Amino acid sequence: MEFFKIRRDIPFMKNALVFNVISLVTFLAAVFFLVTRGLHLSVEFTGGTVMEVSYSQPADVENVRRTVSSLGFTDVQVQNFGTARDVIIRLPAQKGVSSAQQSERTLQALKATDPAVTLRRVEFVGPQVGEELVSNGLKALAMVVAGIMLYLAVRFEWKFAVAAIIANLHDVVIILGFFAFFQWEFSLAVLAAVLAVLGYSVNESVVIFDRIRENFRRYRKMNTVETIDNAITSTISRTIITHGSTQMMVLSMLLFGGATLHYFALALTIGILFGIYSSVFVAAAIAMWLGIKREDLVKGDRKREGDPNDPNAGATV
């Protein structure tokens, strides 16, 4: 399905160098903020107190969050757990204050607003658990990257694998750079969004790479730049439909999902926008600069070069 069809190919690769310089500057800025400011890690990573409380009727999560925040706690996570009457509260660790003291103080504040609230459990998440989560998150990211490279190398060619990974890591680092610069809370939900962006970005790259391979087969008189420009132009309608519908859903979570989904949706929003950009201007351009050519993708077609009945015979790429 196409909303519109562009008759003339847009010369994307003509300005590839300019866009990639912009990408490089943005990437280096993100790395700089990650090194100098670091990520503002949530309770899951740094350790703290986890409380589960129960109400006699559906709980007002926003009111609970305001009540707990009024006690001086920062970066409090409050969300429903299981049912609408059960609420889980994550409190960051405080120096000189025990987990029991934190939970007791919080429970008293909650009882002041609703005497029927009951405490179901209290747990302390130590720094050791946080380090384990960080380690597992990095391992998951490394496995995703390795899997993507292997898939692209087998399906297409190693030059496309390198180009796609550079472009996708570019998206990931920029997302992390935004979180480091603004000191937004980095939680497990945000980590899940980052991994989702990796898969989402590689999907867009695969669509473009697949069209490039198809164009090398169909238009053998085109050179590499013309082939890439045609591939990107011919997939624009699909890109607008796919990313537009996804972005509307993510924006709805960002605007109406509340505090629980805010940073998750924010990471996805940034990732989708930069994912489109990197697939077009970064991945395709890097593949071009690595010297991708028709012979890399269309194996066994050289024997047709001398066929006098082939209308494309003698064409060069």
C-alpha positions, 0 to 999 in steps of 0.5 A: 500500500502506498499513500503516494508515489515519487516519480523521480528518485531523491538524491539522498546519497548526494548529501550523505557526507553532511548528514553523517558529519552531523551524526558524528557530532551528535554521537560524540556529544552523547558519548561526552555526556555519558562519560561526564554526567553518567546515567541517572540509574533507578532503584533497580540498579542502585539499590533501595526499598521496595514496598507493596501496599494494599488498599480496600478500593482501587488506589489513586496511583498519582495521589500515592506518588505525591504523598511519597514524594512529599516526604523528600524522596526523589525518583520514586516509582509507584505503580499498580501491582497485580490488581488496581488495589495493590501498589508497589513503591520503590524508594531510593536508598538514603544514607543513614536511613535503614529500609525499615525506617523508610518503609515505616515513615512511608506507611504512616504518610499513606495511612494519613491519607487512607487509614485502610491501607495495609503493608503487605511486604517490604524488601531491600534491593541491595547494590549487588542485585543492581550490579547484576542487573547492569551486567545482564543488561550489557550481556543482553545488548551484546547478544542482540548486536552479535545476532543482528550482525550474524543475520545480516552477514548471512542474509546480505553481505558483511558490509551491510552487517557492519553498516547496520550495526554502526547505524543501530549503535549510533541510535542506542548511544544517542538515546543514552546521551539524551538520558545522561544530558537531561538526567532522566531516570534510567530504569529497566523499562528504559533498557527494554525500550533501548533493546526494542529500538535496536530491533526496530532500527534493524528492521528498517535497515533490512527493508532498505538493504533488501530493496537495494539487492533487488535493484541490483538485479533489476537495474543493472545499468544503474551505478551504486549511488543511483541504486541506493537512492532508488531503493530509499525513494521507493520505500518512503511510503512504507516508511511513513505508514509504518513509523507514523502509526508506531509513533502515534501509539508511542506518543499516546503512551508518552502523553497519557500513560502517566509517570510509569510509562513516561521514560519508556515511551520517551526512549522509544520516541527518540529511538524511532526518530533517529532510527529512520534517520540512521537507516537512510543516511547512516547505514546506507551511506556507510555501505556505499563507502565500504564499496558495496556493489552488485557482485557482492549481492547478486551471486552467479549472475556474471555468466549472463554478462555475455548473453547477447539476448540480455538487454542489460548485458554489458552494463557496469555498476 
